[in-house]
Amino acid sequence: GIIGGQDATPGSWPWHALVVAYGPYGYKQCGGSLITNQWVLTAARCSPLPHIFKLKQQVIFYSVGRYNQSVKETICHPAFSFYCWTYENDICLLKLSAPVNFTDYIQPICLASEKSTFHNGTSSWVTGFGYDDSNSFSLQLGYRFSNILQEVNVPILGNNECRYITETDHLLKVTDLSLQFSINFSSQGDEREPLVIKAGSLWVQSGVQSYSYGCGGLSIYTRVSQYQKWISDTVTGTPPEECVTSEVWREVILDLNAGLAGLLRMWTAFIIKTGKQKMRRLAGRLAELKTYTEDDKTRN
């Protein structure tokens, strides 16, 4: 859950999903994000000890319409260890039992590209739910989460600042695979929330929460950009059209710019070459004219 946040406007975070995992000792609720019409991105720790316990998972797009989906397949990063608390490679993909239909309230999120950089102080947003005993709908399902999504604006901390803060904690290592943010979090409610930034007109997911230093403390996030290849090799379905379009047009524009630059260079060289040829022809004609003039003077 989130401390210091505010109620989100319906449809403002249409990719946010609530992941509920049932285990032998109850259930665990986490945040997730819809990245295609059939895949949800979340943290690996939302699926604890899969080799020991057969878990039942359910994804709830908790917005207008209460769109629920069961999970058909869980694929966590192969380098993540459920038995070691180093929080590295804490990322997981959930394949839904059936594709969802996109609406104004259910839309996928773009993912940060492999070359993305996040500077100290970059403004970001986190969304999530918390426990709410008064929510009759969630209690009927056996859950205790709020039916009002919360949002909070948080800044990114640079790796140097993160290393200074965590240098005495041997379990936590700030690497190129992780991001850290100054964030107001509650120790109750759902965990592993997505973190997003706005890049131009697009919303882009930059992190998945992996660890939080208690209530209102700092949080470490898995850096999504470092797992782009693994994600693209795993998922199927329809990605956000604007993400694909923006990438395609970015490449087209780059190619077009390169082409225009090359064309401009060719045109300039052509003009220069043509100009030189014309100047040589003109110089030749002037030389001929001078010769004729001198011959006329000699005859006279």
C-alpha positions as CSV (number, residue, x, y, z in Angstrom):
1,G,0.0,0.0,0.0
2,I,1.0,3.7,-0.2
3,I,1.4,6.3,2.4
4,G,1.0,10.0,1.4
5,G,-0.8,9.1,-1.8
6,Q,-4.2,10.1,-3.2
7,D,-7.1,8.5,-4.8
8,A,-6.5,7.8,-8.5
9,T,-9.0,9.0,-11.1
10,P,-10.8,6.0,-12.8
11,G,-8.9,5.2,-16.0
12,S,-5.8,7.2,-15.2
13,W,-3.7,4.0,-14.7
14,P,-5.4,1.5,-17.0
15,W,-2.5,-1.0,-16.9
16,H,-2.5,-1.5,-13.2
17,A,-3.5,-5.0,-12.0
18,L,-3.9,-6.6,-8.6
19,V,-2.3,-10.0,-8.5
20,V,-3.6,-12.4,-5.8
21,A,-1.6,-15.6,-5.1
22,Y,-3.0,-18.3,-2.9
23,G,-0.6,-20.4,-0.8
24,P,-0.8,-22.9,2.0
25,Y,-0.8,-20.2,4.6
26,G,-3.3,-17.8,3.0
27,Y,-2.9,-15.4,0.1
28,K,-0.5,-12.7,-1.0
29,Q,-1.5,-9.7,-3.0
30,C,0.8,-7.8,-5.3
31,G,0.8,-5.1,-7.9
32,G,1.2,-5.9,-11.6
33,S,1.0,-4.2,-15.0
34,L,-0.6,-5.3,-18.2
35,I,2.0,-5.2,-21.0
36,T,0.1,-7.0,-23.8
37,N,-3.5,-8.3,-24.1
38,Q,-2.5,-11.5,-22.4
39,W,0.6,-10.9,-20.2
40,V,1.1,-9.2,-16.8
41,L,4.4,-8.1,-15.4
42,T,5.1,-8.4,-11.7
43,A,7.7,-9.4,-9.2
44,A,9.0,-13.0,-8.8
45,R,8.3,-12.9,-5.1
46,C,4.6,-12.7,-5.8
47,S,4.9,-16.4,-6.7
48,P,6.9,-17.9,-3.7
49,L,8.4,-21.4,-3.8
50,P,6.6,-22.7,-6.9
51,H,8.6,-26.0,-6.8
52,I,7.1,-26.8,-3.4
53,F,3.6,-25.3,-3.4
54,K,1.2,-25.4,-6.3
55,L,-0.2,-21.9,-6.2
56,K,-3.4,-20.6,-7.7
57,Q,-3.1,-17.1,-9.0
58,Q,-5.7,-14.6,-10.1
59,V,-5.3,-11.2,-11.7
60,I,-7.8,-8.5,-11.0
61,F,-8.0,-5.4,-13.2
62,Y,-9.7,-3.4,-10.4
63,S,-11.3,-0.6,-12.3
64,V,-14.7,0.0,-13.9
65,G,-16.2,-3.4,-14.7
66,R,-14.2,-5.4,-12.1
67,Y,-12.4,-7.5,-14.8
68,N,-11.1,-10.7,-13.3
69,Q,-8.7,-13.2,-14.9
70,S,-7.1,-16.4,-13.8
71,V,-3.4,-17.1,-14.5
72,K,-2.6,-19.8,-17.0
73,E,1.2,-19.8,-16.8
74,T,3.8,-18.2,-14.5
75,I,7.3,-17.6,-15.9
76,C,9.8,-16.0,-13.5
77,H,13.3,-15.0,-14.6
78,P,15.5,-18.1,-14.6
79,A,18.3,-16.3,-12.7
80,F,16.0,-15.4,-9.8
81,S,16.4,-17.5,-6.6
82,F,13.4,-18.1,-4.4
83,Y,15.7,-19.3,-1.6
84,C,18.2,-16.4,-1.6
85,W,17.2,-12.9,-0.3
86,T,19.4,-10.9,-2.6
87,Y,16.5,-9.4,-4.6
88,E,18.3,-9.8,-7.9
89,N,16.3,-10.6,-11.1
90,D,13.1,-10.2,-9.1
91,I,10.8,-10.1,-12.1
92,C,8.0,-12.4,-13.3
93,L,5.6,-12.7,-16.2
94,L,2.0,-14.0,-15.8
95,K,0.1,-15.4,-18.8
96,L,-3.6,-14.9,-18.5
97,S,-6.1,-17.7,-19.2
98,A,-7.5,-15.6,-22.1
99,P,-6.7,-12.3,-23.8
100,V,-8.4,-9.3,-22.4
101,N,-10.3,-6.7,-24.4
102,F,-8.9,-3.2,-24.2
103,T,-11.2,-0.5,-23.1
104,D,-10.8,3.1,-21.8
105,Y,-10.1,1.5,-18.4
106,I,-7.9,-1.4,-19.4
107,Q,-4.9,-0.6,-21.5
108,P,-1.3,-1.9,-21.6
109,I,1.8,0.0,-20.5
110,C,4.9,0.7,-22.6
111,L,8.2,-0.7,-21.2
112,A,11.4,1.2,-20.9
113,S,13.8,0.4,-23.7
114,E,17.2,-1.2,-23.2
115,K,19.1,2.1,-23.6
116,S,16.9,4.0,-21.1
117,T,18.7,6.1,-18.5
118,F,17.2,7.4,-15.3
119,H,18.8,10.4,-13.7
120,N,18.8,11.4,-10.0
121,G,15.6,13.2,-9.2
122,T,13.6,12.0,-12.1
123,S,9.9,12.3,-11.3
124,S,8.0,8.9,-11.3
125,W,4.7,7.5,-10.2
126,V,3.7,4.5,-8.2
127,T,0.2,3.0,-7.9
128,G,-1.2,0.4,-5.5
129,F,-3.9,-0.7,-3.1
130,G,-3.9,-1.2,0.7
131,Y,-5.9,-3.2,3.2
132,D,-9.4,-2.0,3.8
133,D,-11.7,-4.0,6.2
134,S,-14.7,-1.8,5.2
135,N,-14.6,-2.9,1.6
136,S,-17.6,-5.3,1.3
137,F,-16.8,-6.4,-2.2
138,S,-13.2,-7.5,-1.4
139,L,-14.3,-9.2,1.8
140,Q,-16.8,-11.2,-0.2
141,L,-13.9,-12.5,-2.3
142,G,-11.9,-13.2,0.8
143,Y,-9.5,-10.2,0.3
144,R,-9.0,-7.1,2.3
145,F,-7.8,-4.6,-0.2
146,S,-9.2,-1.2,-1.0
147,N,-11.3,-0.7,-4.1
148,I,-9.8,2.8,-4.6
149,L,-6.4,2.7,-6.4
150,Q,-3.8,5.0,-4.8
151,E,-1.2,7.1,-6.6
152,V,1.9,8.8,-5.3
153,N,4.7,10.9,-7.0
154,V,8.2,9.8,-6.1
155,P,11.8,10.8,-7.2
156,I,14.6,8.5,-8.3
157,L,17.8,8.4,-6.3
158,G,21.0,7.9,-8.2
159,N,23.1,4.7,-7.7
160,N,25.8,6.5,-5.8
161,E,23.3,7.7,-3.2
162,C,21.7,4.2,-3.1
163,R,25.1,2.5,-2.5
164,Y,25.8,4.9,0.4
165,I,22.5,4.2,2.0
166,T,22.7,0.4,1.6
167,E,26.5,-0.1,2.1
168,T,25.9,-1.7,5.6
169,D,23.2,-4.1,4.3
170,H,24.9,-7.2,2.9
171,L,21.6,-8.6,1.5
172,L,21.0,-5.6,-0.8
173,K,23.2,-4.7,-3.7
174,V,22.5,-1.7,-5.9
175,T,23.6,-2.7,-9.4
176,D,22.7,-1.8,-13.0
177,L,19.8,-4.3,-12.7
178,S,18.1,-2.2,-9.9
179,L,16.8,1.3,-9.4
180,Q,16.1,3.0,-6.0
181,F,13.6,5.6,-5.3
182,S,12.7,7.8,-2.4
183,I,9.1,6.7,-1.7
184,N,6.3,6.8,0.8
185,F,5.2,3.2,1.3
186,S,3.0,1.5,3.8
187,S,4.0,-1.8,5.3
188,Q,0.5,-3.0,4.8
189,G,-1.5,-3.8,1.7
190,D,-0.3,-5.0,-1.7
191,E,3.4,-5.1,-2.7
192,R,5.6,-5.1,-5.8
193,E,3.9,-2.2,-7.4
194,P,4.9,-0.9,-10.9
195,L,6.7,2.3,-11.2
196,V,6.1,4.5,-14.3
197,I,7.4,7.7,-15.8
198,K,6.0,9.9,-18.5
199,A,8.2,10.2,-21.6
200,G,6.7,12.8,-23.9
201,S,3.1,11.7,-24.4
202,L,3.7,8.1,-23.5
203,W,3.7,6.4,-20.1
204,V,6.6,4.0,-19.6
205,Q,7.2,1.4,-16.9
206,S,10.7,1.7,-15.5
207,G,10.6,-0.5,-12.5
208,V,8.9,-3.3,-10.4
209,Q,9.2,-2.9,-6.7
210,S,11.4,-5.6,-5.1
211,Y,12.1,-4.4,-1.6
212,S,11.0,-1.6,0.8
213,Y,12.7,-0.3,3.9
214,G,9.6,-0.4,6.0
215,C,6.8,2.2,6.3
216,G,7.7,5.4,4.5
217,G,11.2,4.2,3.7
218,L,13.2,3.8,0.5
219,S,12.4,1.1,-2.0
220,I,14.5,-0.8,-4.5
221,Y,13.0,-1.6,-7.9
222,T,14.0,-4.1,-10.6
223,R,15.1,-2.1,-13.6
224,V,12.7,-3.2,-16.4
225,S,14.9,-1.9,-19.2
226,Q,17.6,-4.5,-18.4
227,Y,15.1,-7.4,-19.0
228,Q,13.7,-6.2,-22.3
229,K,15.1,-9.1,-24.4
230,W,13.9,-11.7,-21.9
231,I,10.4,-10.2,-21.8
232,S,10.2,-9.9,-25.6
233,D,11.4,-13.5,-26.0
234,T,8.7,-14.7,-23.6
235,V,5.5,-12.8,-24.2
236,T,2.9,-13.2,-26.9
237,G,-0.1,-11.1,-27.7
238,T,-0.7,-7.5,-28.7
239,P,1.8,-4.9,-27.3
240,P,0.7,-1.3,-27.0
241,E,0.3,0.1,-30.5
242,E,1.7,3.5,-29.6
243,C,4.9,1.8,-28.2
244,V,5.5,-0.1,-31.4
245,T,4.6,2.9,-33.5
246,S,6.8,5.3,-31.6
247,E,9.8,2.9,-31.9
248,V,9.1,2.3,-35.6
249,W,8.8,6.0,-36.3
250,R,11.8,6.7,-34.3
251,E,13.8,4.4,-36.4
252,V,12.2,5.7,-39.6
253,I,12.9,9.3,-38.6
254,L,16.5,8.4,-37.8
255,D,16.9,6.6,-41.1
256,L,15.1,9.5,-42.9
257,N,17.4,12.0,-41.2
258,A,20.4,10.0,-42.3
259,G,19.0,9.7,-45.8
260,L,18.3,13.4,-46.0
261,A,21.7,14.2,-44.7
262,G,23.2,11.9,-47.3
263,L,21.0,13.4,-50.0
264,L,22.0,16.9,-48.9
265,R,25.7,16.0,-49.1
266,M,25.2,14.4,-52.6
267,W,23.3,17.5,-53.8
268,T,25.9,19.8,-52.4
269,A,28.7,17.8,-54.0
270,F,26.7,17.8,-57.3
271,I,26.2,21.6,-57.2
272,I,29.9,22.1,-56.4
273,K,31.0,19.7,-59.1
274,T,28.6,21.2,-61.6
275,G,29.7,24.7,-60.6
276,K,33.3,23.8,-61.1
277,Q,32.6,22.3,-64.5
278,K,30.6,25.4,-65.5
279,M,33.4,27.7,-64.3
280,R,36.0,25.7,-66.3
281,R,33.8,26.0,-69.4
282,L,33.3,29.7,-68.8
283,A,37.1,30.1,-68.2
284,G,37.8,28.3,-71.5
285,R,35.3,30.4,-73.4
286,L,36.8,33.6,-71.9
287,A,40.3,32.4,-72.9
288,E,39.0,31.7,-76.4
289,L,37.4,35.2,-76.5
290,K,40.7,36.7,-75.4
291,T,42.6,34.9,-78.1
292,Y,40.1,36.0,-80.8
293,T,40.4,39.6,-79.6
294,E,44.2,39.5,-79.7
295,D,44.1,38.1,-83.2
296,D,41.8,40.9,-84.3
297,K,44.2,43.5,-82.9
298,T,47.2,41.8,-84.7
299,R,45.3,42.0,-88.1
300,N,44.5,45.6,-87.6
